[in-house]
């Protein structure tokens, strides 16, 4: 039972680490999406101010805006998928934690039963005082 408990604890630690990694990735993706949104707004502002309103610069700026918008959509989809993955990892981590608690409780109960059985065995083998047995 002890080895099973140890294995379950290792699984629990791994699940927690995977959940932490998923949350970190989600945070990183949110940061990337914010940077893309900022770059998008800066390009729109530059077009609106007339800095890139004419010629080749205008067409390059338009292509850049389109590529940023495409990247923003992809980042949003990836962030949604990562959020779902982080939630699943959290659920797995919580399930592993509950399993460890269950196995630990079972192990503790078995140890207490074993101790009680040993105590009963010793008390049955010990002669009562005044019984005349050596």
C-alpha positions as CSV (number, residue, x, y, z in Angstrom):
1,X,0.0,0.0,0.0
2,X,2.9,2.3,0.8
3,X,4.3,2.0,-2.7
4,X,0.9,2.7,-4.2
5,X,0.7,5.8,-2.1
6,X,4.2,6.9,-3.3
7,X,3.2,6.3,-6.9
8,X,0.0,8.3,-6.5
9,X,1.9,11.2,-4.9
10,X,4.3,11.3,-7.8
11,X,1.4,11.3,-10.3
12,X,-0.2,14.1,-8.3
13,X,3.0,16.2,-8.4
14,X,3.3,15.6,-12.2
15,X,-0.4,16.7,-12.7
16,X,0.2,19.8,-10.7
17,X,3.2,20.7,-12.7
18,X,1.4,20.1,-15.9
19,X,-1.5,22.3,-14.7
20,X,1.0,25.1,-13.8
21,X,2.6,24.8,-17.2
22,X,-0.8,25.1,-18.9
23,X,-1.6,28.2,-16.9
24,X,1.8,29.7,-17.7
25,X,1.2,29.0,-21.4
26,X,-2.2,30.6,-21.2
27,X,-0.8,33.7,-19.5
28,X,1.9,33.9,-22.2
29,X,-0.7,33.7,-25.0
30,X,-2.7,36.4,-23.4
31,X,0.4,38.6,-23.3
32,X,1.1,37.9,-27.0
33,X,-2.5,38.7,-27.9
34,X,-2.2,42.1,-26.1
35,X,0.9,42.9,-27.9
36,X,-0.8,42.1,-31.3
37,X,-3.7,44.3,-30.3
38,X,-1.3,47.1,-29.4
39,X,0.5,46.8,-32.7
40,X,-2.8,46.8,-34.6
41,X,-4.0,49.9,-32.9
42,X,-0.6,51.6,-33.6
43,X,-0.8,50.7,-37.3
44,X,-4.4,52.0,-37.5
45,X,-3.4,55.2,-35.8
46,X,-0.5,55.7,-38.2
47,X,-2.8,55.2,-41.2
48,X,-5.3,57.6,-39.6
49,X,-2.7,60.3,-39.1
50,X,-1.7,60.1,-42.7
51,X,1.9,58.9,-42.1
52,X,1.3,55.9,-44.3
53,X,-1.6,57.2,-46.4
54,X,0.1,57.2,-49.9
55,X,2.0,54.9,-52.2
56,X,3.9,51.8,-51.4
57,X,3.9,52.6,-47.7
58,X,0.1,52.6,-47.6
59,X,-0.1,49.1,-49.3
60,X,2.6,47.8,-47.0
61,X,0.7,49.1,-44.0
62,X,-2.5,47.6,-45.2
63,X,-0.8,44.2,-45.6
64,X,0.7,44.5,-42.2
65,X,-2.7,45.3,-40.6
66,X,-4.2,42.3,-42.3
67,X,-1.4,40.0,-41.1
68,X,-1.8,41.4,-37.6
69,X,-5.5,40.7,-37.7
70,X,-4.9,37.2,-38.9
71,X,-2.4,36.7,-36.2
72,X,-4.8,38.1,-33.6
73,X,-7.5,35.6,-34.7
74,X,-5.1,32.7,-34.6
75,X,-3.9,33.9,-31.1
76,X,-7.4,34.1,-29.9
77,X,-8.2,30.6,-31.1
78,X,-5.0,29.2,-29.6
79,X,-5.7,31.0,-26.3
80,X,-9.2,29.5,-26.2
81,X,-7.8,26.0,-26.8
82,X,-5.2,26.6,-24.2
83,X,-7.8,27.8,-21.7
84,X,-9.7,24.6,-22.3
85,X,-6.5,22.5,-21.9
86,X,-5.6,24.4,-18.7
87,X,-9.1,23.6,-17.3
88,X,-8.7,19.9,-18.2
89,X,-5.3,19.8,-16.5
90,X,-6.7,21.5,-13.5
91,X,-9.4,18.8,-13.3
92,X,-6.9,16.1,-13.7
93,X,-4.7,17.6,-11.0
94,X,-7.7,17.8,-8.6
95,X,-8.6,14.2,-9.4
96,X,-5.1,13.1,-8.7
97,X,-5.1,15.0,-5.4
98,X,-8.4,13.3,-4.4
99,X,-7.0,9.9,-5.3
100,X,-3.9,10.5,-3.1
101,X,-6.1,11.6,-0.2
102,X,-8.2,8.4,-0.6
103,X,-5.2,6.1,-0.8
104,X,-3.5,7.9,2.1
105,X,-6.7,7.5,4.2
106,X,-6.9,3.8,3.3
107,X,-3.2,3.3,4.1
108,X,-3.6,5.1,7.5
109,X,-6.7,2.9,8.3
110,X,-4.8,-0.2,7.4
111,X,-1.9,0.8,9.6
112,X,-4.2,1.6,12.5
113,X,-5.9,-1.8,12.1
114,X,-2.6,-3.5,12.0
115,X,-1.5,-1.7,15.2
116,X,-4.8,-2.6,16.9
117,X,-4.4,-6.3,15.9
118,X,-0.9,-6.3,17.3
119,X,-2.1,-4.7,20.5
120,X,-4.9,-7.3,20.8
121,X,-2.4,-10.1,20.1
122,X,0.0,-8.9,22.8
123,X,-2.8,-8.5,25.3
124,X,-4.0,-12.0,24.7
125,X,-0.6,-13.5,25.1
126,X,0.2,-11.6,28.3
127,X,-1.0,-13.5,31.4
128,X,-3.4,-11.7,33.8
129,X,-1.9,-10.8,37.2
130,X,-2.9,-13.2,39.9
131,X,-3.9,-16.0,37.5
132,X,-1.1,-18.1,38.8
133,X,0.5,-18.6,35.4
134,X,4.2,-18.0,35.2
